[in-house]
Amino acid sequence: MRLLKKSFAFLLPLLVLAVPLIVGAERLENPLGQNTTLTVLLERVLQLAIQIGFPILVVYIVYIGFQFVQAEGNPDKLKQVRSNFFWALVGGVILLGASALATAIRLTVEQLGATNP
């Protein structure tokens, strides 16, 4: 039984790799369309994350404002609310930073003369 498991674990990846050769697939087609590259896909995913993340961030910051009011000067509650506010700001900076970093990388690659295949 143990030998069978080892054989199966070895043969399964080979079978998966051999299937395109067996069915005669010469080239993989891009499921996103002809003119879609990896950078375009990543930009779209990042844009979607920003479109979803920022409204959630705004609602959370408004909620934190209500928590500040409800804390009523209690030092323990204020400490927790300040911590929540800090981490909400960190999340916003990460969303903005990811977008800026992706743009900077794309522009650097374009300046170096790389072309999309």
C-alpha positions in Angstrom: 0.0 0.0 0.0 2.8 2.3 0.8 4.6 1.6 -2.5 1.3 2.3 -4.3 1.0 5.8 -2.6 4.6 6.7 -3.5 4.0 5.5 -7.1 0.8 7.5 -7.4 2.5 10.6 -5.9 5.2 10.3 -8.6 3.0 9.4 -11.6 0.2 11.9 -11.1 2.4 15.0 -11.8 3.9 13.3 -14.8 0.4 12.5 -16.1 -0.8 16.1 -15.6 2.3 17.4 -17.5 1.8 14.8 -20.3 -1.9 15.5 -20.9 -1.2 18.5 -23.2 1.2 16.4 -25.3 -1.3 13.6 -25.5 -4.2 15.8 -26.7 -2.1 17.7 -29.1 -2.2 21.1 -27.4 0.5 23.2 -28.9 0.0 26.4 -27.2 -2.0 27.7 -24.2 -4.5 30.4 -24.9 -4.9 33.5 -22.7 -8.3 33.1 -21.0 -8.5 36.9 -20.4 -8.3 37.9 -24.1 -5.6 38.5 -26.7 -4.2 41.8 -25.5 -4.3 41.1 -21.8 -0.9 40.7 -20.1 0.1 39.9 -16.6 0.7 43.5 -15.7 -2.8 44.4 -17.0 -4.3 41.6 -14.9 -2.5 42.7 -11.8 -3.5 46.3 -12.3 -7.2 45.2 -12.6 -6.9 43.1 -9.4 -5.3 46.0 -7.6 -7.9 48.4 -8.8 -10.7 46.0 -7.6 -9.0 45.8 -4.2 -8.9 49.5 -4.0 -12.5 49.9 -5.1 -13.6 47.5 -2.4 -11.1 48.4 0.3 -11.6 52.2 0.5 -15.3 52.2 1.1 -14.8 49.7 3.8 -12.0 51.8 5.3 -14.2 54.9 5.3 -17.0 53.1 7.1 -14.5 51.7 9.6 -13.1 55.1 10.3 -16.6 56.5 10.9 -17.2 53.5 13.3 -14.0 54.4 15.1 -15.3 57.9 15.5 -18.4 56.6 17.2 -16.1 54.5 19.5 -14.2 57.6 20.4 -17.4 59.2 21.5 -18.5 56.1 23.4 -15.2 55.8 25.2 -16.2 58.9 27.3 -12.7 59.5 28.5 -12.1 56.0 29.7 -8.3 55.5 29.3 -8.5 51.8 28.5 -11.2 52.2 25.9 -9.4 55.2 24.4 -6.2 53.2 24.1 -8.1 50.5 22.2 -9.8 53.0 19.9 -6.5 54.7 19.1 -5.0 51.4 18.3 -7.9 50.6 16.0 -7.5 54.0 14.3 -3.8 53.5 13.8 -4.3 50.1 12.2 -7.1 51.5 9.9 -4.7 54.2 8.8 -2.0 51.6 8.2 -4.5 49.7 6.0 -5.2 52.8 4.0 -1.5 53.5 3.5 -1.0 49.9 2.3 -3.8 50.3 -0.3 -2.4 53.5 -1.6 1.2 52.2 -1.4 0.4 49.1 -3.3 -1.1 51.2 -6.1 1.9 53.6 -6.1 4.4 50.8 -6.1 2.7 49.0 -9.0 2.7 52.2 -11.0 6.3 52.8 -10.2 7.3 49.3 -11.2 5.3 49.5 -14.5 6.9 52.8 -15.4 10.4 51.6 -14.6 10.0 48.5 -16.8 8.6 50.7 -19.6 11.6 53.1 -19.3 14.0 50.2 -19.5 12.5 49.3 -22.9 10.8 46.1 -22.0 7.9 45.3 -24.4 4.9 43.2 -23.7 4.9 39.9 -25.6 
